[in-house]
Amino acid sequence: MTQNVSPITGLLINFAAFTVIVAGLKMANALIVPFILAVFIAMVVSPMVAWLKSRNVPTGLSILIVVLLMMSVGLLLGAVIGSAMVNFQKDLPEYSNKLASMSAGIQQMLGERGIGISAEQWKNSFDPSKLMALVANILSSFGNVMTNSMMILLTVIFILAENMGFGEKLAMARGPGSSSEWLKTFTKSVNDYMAIKTAISFITGLIIFVWLSIIGVDYAVLWGLLAFLLNFIPAVGSVIACVPAVLLALIQLGVGSAALTLGGFLAVNLIMGNGVEPRWMGRGLNLSPLVVFISLLLWGWVLGPVGMLLSIPLTIMVKIALESQTETQWLGLMLGDGDSASL
């Protein structure tokens, strides 16, 4: 029997369902995070599988080639980055002490100019060493997730294998008169976004790594990795990525090298964010600033530091999914900044 539900009741029901889903995701954090990473990796590499298939390479062999390539790149990067992370953790107390000394020097200089701030208040308000520790925790959290690399790899393989016939099975399940065009649109939009964003983030991280290596900043590979990861977060991510590298250049090499480091970050993000990315994306997928902020808080609370890194891609997926259905297009538009067009 069909019952008419008032708009307020429907809104409350939807909000309750959303709350239950979010609570379930938080409780299953340890299982969900590796799975989400596997989904994103599968989205990034699926165009490569499709390209191989278009060259008449069998599906199984295409997946095997891509998986072997992933394993080779992963092992190489894991060895280099893992070693750098271990050494950085060892040197972190020394860097923190130097930052604390610089901070105390700034406090003393302000005191000499009549701006008196107690040591405890200054430490609570301005403690750059906490930022270095936070960066180390973010990198460690991401590294801990990647210890489940075998499970992530197996999940990627199964997703790639299932993806080949999922559309046909869905069409059969929904009946002969149903259309799966919305699924094709959603899949293509998400795959295109993830592939392009990953490529741009990789180029950004690579340029940062090369630039910092030329300047001589320690652990340039870690700051390149951080720039790659945080480039998925618009505006805020670039700022967070540059601060620890600039601080390290300051305490290691001096003001001039810190200025060069900051200039490099600004130039790369200006060129890639305002020049290359809009050209490659073609059509806008921008989110409103409020949605970006809420996404960082929500996904960070649900999934931890890795959730913050994946917050914008996750929200973009939700936005594209909403825009793919006529009934929910208005919700997708509400998530946008008002100027972005639907992909």
Buried (B, 14 or more C-beta within 10 A) or exposed (E): EEEEEEEEEEEEEEEEEEEEEBEEBBEEEEEBBBBBBBBBBBBBBBBBBBEBBEEEBEBEEBBBBBBEEBEEEBEEEEEEBEEBBEEBEEEBEEBBEBBBEBBEEEBEEEEEEEEEBEEEEBBEEEBBBEBBBBBBEBBBBBBEBBEBBEBBBEBBBEBBBEBBEBBEEEBEEEEEEEEBEEBEBBBEBBBBBBBBBBBBBBBBBBBBBEBBEEBEBBBBBBBBBBBBBBBBBBEBBBEBBBBBBBBBBBBBBEEEBBEBBBEBBEEBBEBBBEEBBEEBBEEBBBBBEEBBEBBBEBBBEBBBBBBBBBBBBBBBBBBBBBBBEEEEEEBBBEBBBEEBEBB
